[in-house]
């Protein structure tokens, strides 16, 4: 014969289930957030791009405010498309914008004639090839490169950020 459960027992059991579901949801969100907080690495062409820059200078470059290196070479920006994970991380961490806001930002700068638009890529290998072949090019990827034509640029003395 089935025992009848008291209302208090049912409430406690329901609260335990809710607590378990909440803990699982928090764990899943923290794992997702960690995955999205991937490290970023600045890469540059071996010709004309400095080995170390400050974060403020990097932001100035990537915002289109600074357009030439100290040696006079034009800065060419290479970014991952804003619908990629690296592109989303770059948009939020460097530009403090969403992908759509970043695209609109660059459209406005180009339309006003204030800057040359970055070149956007679907893959890091394409971005790295472009940077290797383009003097003065700088880009953002998710891991260090070992290509002789492309070098990792330290930001505030750090290889990743």
GIZI-V341423 format. One record per helix or strand of 3 or more residues. SS is the DSSP state (2 for helix, 1 for strand). FROM is the first residue (numbers start at 0). TO is the last residue. If there is no record, write none. Layout:
((SS	FROM	TO) (SS	FROM	TO))
This chain:
((2	6	35) (1	40	44) (2	54	61) (1	75	79) (2	84	92) (2	98	110) (1	118	120) (2	123	132) (1	136	140) (1	149	154))
